[in-house]
Protein backbone atom coordinates (compact mmCIF):
# COMPACT_ATOMS: atom_id res chain seq x y z
CA UNK A 1 0.00 0.00 0.00
CA UNK A 2 1.30 3.42 -0.96
CA UNK A 3 0.47 7.05 -0.34
CA UNK A 4 -1.89 8.40 -3.05
CA UNK A 5 -3.28 4.92 -3.84
CA UNK A 6 -7.03 4.98 -4.54
CA UNK A 7 -9.23 3.88 -1.62
CA UNK A 8 -12.96 3.12 -1.76
CA UNK A 9 -15.19 2.65 1.31
CA UNK A 10 -18.64 1.12 1.49
CA UNK A 11 -21.12 1.00 4.32
CA UNK A 12 -24.44 2.24 5.64
CA UNK A 13 -23.67 5.60 7.25
CA UNK A 14 -26.59 7.18 9.09
CA UNK A 15 -28.80 4.36 7.78
CA UNK A 16 -28.19 5.09 4.08
CA UNK A 17 -27.67 1.58 2.69
CA UNK A 18 -24.84 0.70 0.30
CA UNK A 19 -23.12 4.10 0.32
CA UNK A 20 -19.80 4.31 -1.56
CA UNK A 21 -17.16 6.99 -1.04
CA UNK A 22 -13.68 7.27 -2.53
CA UNK A 23 -10.41 9.01 -1.77
CA UNK A 24 -6.73 8.21 -1.41
CA UNK A 25 -4.41 6.64 1.11
CA UNK A 26 -2.91 9.64 2.90
CA UNK A 27 -0.51 7.88 5.19
CA UNK A 28 0.21 4.20 5.76
CA UNK A 29 1.94 3.10 8.94
CA UNK A 30 0.29 5.47 11.44
CA UNK A 31 -0.36 4.75 15.12
CA UNK A 32 -3.68 5.28 16.88
CA UNK A 33 -4.49 5.52 20.58
CA UNK A 34 -7.83 3.80 21.13
CA UNK A 35 -10.28 5.21 23.67
CA UNK A 36 -9.18 2.41 25.99
CA UNK A 37 -5.64 3.81 25.84
CA UNK A 38 -4.35 0.87 23.81
CA UNK A 39 -1.89 1.77 21.06
CA UNK A 40 -2.74 0.31 17.65
CA UNK A 41 0.17 0.30 15.20
CA UNK A 42 0.17 0.09 11.40
CA UNK A 43 -3.06 2.02 11.01
CA UNK A 44 -3.71 3.50 7.57
CA UNK A 45 -4.87 7.09 7.19
CA UNK A 46 -7.16 7.79 4.24
CA UNK A 47 -9.29 10.73 3.16
CA UNK A 48 -12.43 8.79 2.22
CA UNK A 49 -15.61 10.12 3.83
CA UNK A 50 -16.67 7.97 6.78
CA UNK A 51 -19.56 8.47 9.18
CA UNK A 52 -21.21 6.38 11.89
CA UNK A 53 -22.28 3.20 10.11
CA UNK A 54 -19.05 2.82 8.12
CA UNK A 55 -16.99 1.34 10.97
CA UNK A 56 -16.15 -2.29 10.36
CA UNK A 57 -16.83 -1.97 6.66
CA UNK A 58 -14.27 -2.69 3.97
CA UNK A 59 -11.77 -0.29 2.42
CA UNK A 60 -11.02 -1.44 -1.12
CA UNK A 61 -8.23 -0.64 -3.58
CA UNK A 62 -8.99 0.26 -7.20
CA UNK A 63 -8.98 -3.47 -8.14
CA UNK A 64 -11.81 -4.19 -5.69
CA UNK A 65 -9.60 -6.03 -3.20
CA UNK A 66 -10.25 -5.47 0.51
CA UNK A 67 -7.10 -3.81 1.84
CA UNK A 68 -8.25 -2.46 5.21
CA UNK A 69 -11.19 -2.34 7.59
CA UNK A 70 -12.64 1.09 8.40
CA UNK A 71 -12.01 1.68 12.07
CA UNK A 72 -12.24 5.30 13.19
CA UNK A 73 -12.57 8.93 12.24
CA UNK A 74 -11.29 12.02 14.00
CA UNK A 75 -14.39 14.12 14.61
CA UNK A 76 -12.47 17.37 15.11
CA UNK A 77 -10.83 17.05 11.69
CA UNK A 78 -12.25 16.72 8.21
CA UNK A 79 -11.08 13.99 5.89
CA UNK A 80 -9.13 11.87 8.35
CA UNK A 81 -10.28 8.30 8.61
CA UNK A 82 -8.30 5.41 9.97
CA UNK A 83 -8.38 1.75 8.99
CA UNK A 84 -6.63 -1.39 10.15
CA UNK A 85 -5.28 -4.19 7.99
CA UNK A 86 -7.94 -6.68 6.96
CA UNK A 87 -5.83 -9.62 8.15
CA UNK A 88 -5.63 -8.09 11.66
CA UNK A 89 -9.39 -7.59 11.78
CA UNK A 90 -10.03 -11.29 11.14
C-alpha positions, 0 to 999 in steps of 0.5 A: 500500500502506498500514499496516493493509492485509490481507496474506496469505502462502502457502508451504511452511514446514518442508515443510508444503505450501500453508500460508496465513497472514494479518496486516497491513502494519505498515510500508511503506517500510522499509530492510533491511541484507542479510547481504551488507551491501547496503542494500535500500530500500522493504522492506515490514514485515508481521506475517504468520507466515513460516518457512523455506520461505516466502521467495520466496513471494507476499504477497497483498492482500485482493483476491488480487493479489501485492503483495510477495515474502516475503524475510526474517524477524527471528529475534530478534523475533516477527511481523516479516517483510519483503517486497520489491515484486513488480516488483523481484523479477522 
